[in-house]
């Protein structure tokens, strides 16, 4: 085969043996599915402490699989998790690996996770969530798409080069964690601690923990952050009977509903002064990018079961989903919410809401704006009750430059495997790790998803299609080559 490559190079034909690599992938489809079956069979639910032994086993299996690539594999102890009752249990170790140490090559670092969201057959799964089941080319199982198949696809991509005795175009590092679904407990500290060692020679970080928007492959270049608030209104020293006391006291719940209603207009305008003004302007170029994205409004409506959306054109809808802030009111603690008709006046209620963050908002500023605004609205009510506003989470948004060489490499790899241009998309949700990697290591990051738009992450009947899994592996193979082409 080397002679073939040599000849091809002389003739100026494709110098990279993609055909052989892709053929290798096609020849090993059943092995890849079997590997996924073994991983999905482990109930690595990070939110359920009774499953912690399974989670530890999952990290061991990940380390074993990475050792198969012949690199240096380490299981990094990240300490303990404190449970609500004050006891502590060990966190699952983070698995790091390093394959290749050629200083003339770029070094990429692939981030992924092998813990999963909870799943039970009784939740409404059509199949056993921990027994990978193939129905019409879709592989159903918890964690199949989020994030076990993408992690395996990266490992198989490296393996393919090795199996064909081809030089790996870049050095590859892995950081695979087991607490992503519950907030990546312990990972930030580990990244900070390894900034000057493990991460010091990493050029680029690649995250494949998201999905496409349609059947068209996508590159993801932004995520929203989130500021989560508690607004507590406290009145009488205990709950009261509305028949006995109603009409004599200013009720905390009425105050709370009043201030919550001042956050956002019925048409979706955030009413907190300063927030809309902080949002980076929507450029003409961005507008054109959004116009090019493949997105089916009708399918989106039917998926969530509603007739009318906030906006009735694609550009406005996607822009408000990804690059504008929004307020969501999540719940009221202390309010009566059981069935029946209890005539209670709750003494203390806590409204919970969050504001999705986008560039150029700053969580510290948002905290100040929201707190001052709610207190001013509350003051106008002249209520004797007490208001306390606290910000519980302040996660920043993340945004990459789609003209960066990493994205150009992504576009080239997508074109080679799928013969089309990728959609350039953002995520409306928060992937805090992207921002942490960027802030701590200062490296450029790309999100290169292979999951399908309808994979049902965190939901019943999660799946990964064979098509996305296998073609996704080829995409990673091509991407390794394209990244190597970036000028040092
Ligand atoms: Zn995930």
Boltz pocket constraint, residues with backbone or C-beta under 6 A from the ligand:
constraints:
  - pocket:
      binder: B
      contacts: [[A, 113], [A, 146], [A, 147], [A, 180], [A, 209]]
      max_distance: 6.0
